[in-house]
Amino acid sequence: MQNLLTKQKYREIEKNIVQLLNFKGQDLVSQTSLRSPRAVGDAVQEFLTENLNLCIPKGIVRQYEVGFQRRSMEDMAFYDTNDYYYAIDSKTHNKNTVFNMPNLISVKRLSNFYMNDKNVFNILIVEYEIGKNKIYYSNCHFNPIEQYSWDCLTLGALGWGQIQIANSNRLLFNQEASRKEWMIKMCEMMEVFYQEELGKIGERITWFHSVKNFWQNHP
């Protein structure tokens, strides 16, 4: 059995999310918090947690789940009627900002999660602008992470490595990409990344040797 979220269903959900947010989500934060991306992000995430199930076409969701811990990989999730599990990480992006580089997920956590073919890790990005003391939602991107092109992703040195969006103003998608190809590419990039990190660690070890020598010879 296949998962029930086809490309067309993803696009339908995106459209429904933008419509719902512009209808009910323009006043989610106070006037004083409108300029705070964190305040807006938290408010939008809470709103979507409570309402995302309304944006998913009928006949797909078997069980909708919320109430995840702050450090969980998903903000909300659901099972479809074929028992595929869709973990959803929600992000917001203020289109008036020049540069944003959000973390997505640990490479180790994603690798473990994707050992099960019925697990799907989705990134939900809501784009908005502030105007006339309200939030105006311009667009929404809802895709499995493997549809994000590596040309718009980067890796951060946190834990085993963290997948990041290089710049939220430049998102590139390949909706025909296979999970297998994407994960193999991730592994190849991690090999290069770790080699670079080893070089940096070698430089740091050498530098601290010099610091140690300084203090050993210091009066």
N, C-alpha and C positions, 0 to 999 in steps of 0.2 A: 504493500500500500504506500502511496505517496502522501507527502504533506499537502494540506489543502490550501495553503497560501500561494497561489499562482502569482505571476508578475502583475496580472490585471487586478487581483485582489489587493496586493500591496498598494497599487496606485489608487484604488478605491478607498482604502483606509486612509492614505495620506490626504486625499480630498476631504473625507469626512472629518478628520482631525482639524484641519484648517477652518472648515466651516463651523465646527462646534466651538473652537477657541474664539473665533471672531464673534460668535453669537453670545457666548456665555463667559468668555475668559478675558475680556478687555479690562476688567476692574479687579484683578486678582490681588493686587498689592496696593498699599496706600500711596498717596502722592509723594510722600517723602522717600519711598522705597523704589520708585520707578527707575531711578538712575543706578540702582544696584543690580548688576547681573546675577549675583548670587540670590538675592531676594526674589527676583523674577523667576530664576531657574527653579528654586525650591517651590514657588507657588504653582508654576506650570506643571512640575513633576507631580505635585500632590493632586492637582486637578485631573491630570491624565490618569493617574493611578485610580481615581474614583470613577472615571468616565470612559476610559479607552475601550472597554468592552462594548460601549454603545456605538463605536465607530467600526467595529468588525462585522462584516456581513453575516446575516443569520445562517445557521446551519453549520458553522465552523467550530465555534468554541464549545468544548465539552466541560471544561472547568477553568475558571478565571481565578488567579491568585494574586494577592497583595500582602503587605505587611512584612516585607523582607528587611533584614538588618541593614544598617547604613553601609557596611562594607561588602554587602552581597554584590554579585555581578549583575543581578537584575533588579530593577525597580518594580517591575510587575511581570506577570507571566501568564501563559495559559496553555492548556492541552487542547489539541483539536480532536475531532471525533475518530481520527486514525491513530491517536495516541502519540502524535508528535508534540514535543515540548518546545515552546517559544519563549525564551528568556529575552526580556526587553530592557535595554539600558537607555534612559531618556536623557537628552541633552538639549540645551537651548543656545541659540546664537543671535546676539544683537547685531543686526546688519550694519549698524552705524559704527561698529568698532573696526579697527584696522587689522587686528591680529588676535586669533584665539587658537590655542593648541591643547585641546582637551585629551585627557587620558581615556582610553576605551577599555582595555582589559589586559591582564597579565598573559603573556604568551604561554606560560605553564598552565594557567587555569583554563584558557581556551583549548589548549591541546588535550587536556583531560576531558573537558566537556564534549569535545568533538569526537572522542572515541566511540560515542553512541551516535549512529547515523540519524536517530530520531530527535536529536537535540539541535535547536537552531538558535544562534545568538544574534539578536537583532539590535541595530542601533537606530534610535528614533531621535532625529534632530529637528527641532522646531525653530524656524527663523522668524524673528520679529523686529519691529522698530517701535520707537517711542515717539508719539506725537499727540498733541492736543490733550495731554494728561491721561492718555490711555495707551494700552499695548495693542499694536496692530500686527497681526500674524500674516506674514507674506508667503510662507512656504513651509513645507514639511518633507523630510526625507526619511523613509522607513524602509530599511533594507537589511537583509542578513549581512554580517560583517564581511563575508567572502565576496560580496558584490562591490565592496569598496576597493578601488584600484590602489595597488601599492604605490602608484605615482603620487597619491595624495596622503599617504600614511608615512609614519616614521617610527623609530623605536627609541624608547627612553630607558636609561640605566636605573631602573627601580626593581629590586628583587631579581627575578630571572629575566626581566625585560618587560617593558610595557608598550603595547601598541598605542600609538597616538595619531590623531589627525594633525598633519603638519600645519595646516592653516584652514580654519573653518570657512573662510571666504573662497576656498578653492577645493571643492569636492568633486571627485571623479568616480564614476560608477561603471561597472561592466556587469550588466544583468545576465549575461550569458556565461559568466565564469563558473567553473565547477569548483566545488569545495576541495576536491583532491588537488587540482592545479594550484589553488590559492594557498593551501596548507603547505604544499611542497615549496612554493615560493617563500613562504614565511620561514621555513626551516633553513633554506639557503641564505636568506637575509640574516637569520640569527647566527649562522656560522661566521659570516663576515663581521657582524656586530660584535660577537664575542672575541674575535681576533683583534679588533680595534680596542676593545676594553682591556684585553691582556697587555697590549702595548702601553696603554695609559697607566695600568697598574705597575708595569715595569718602571716607567718614568717616576711614579710616585714613590716606589720602594727606593730607587736610587736617590731621590731628593731627601727622603727621611734618613737615609744613611748619612747624608751630608749634615743634616741637622743633628743627628746623634753624635757624629764626630765633633761638631762644634761644641756641644755641651760636655762631651768627655774631656775636651781640651780646655774648657772654660775654667778660669781661676775660681 
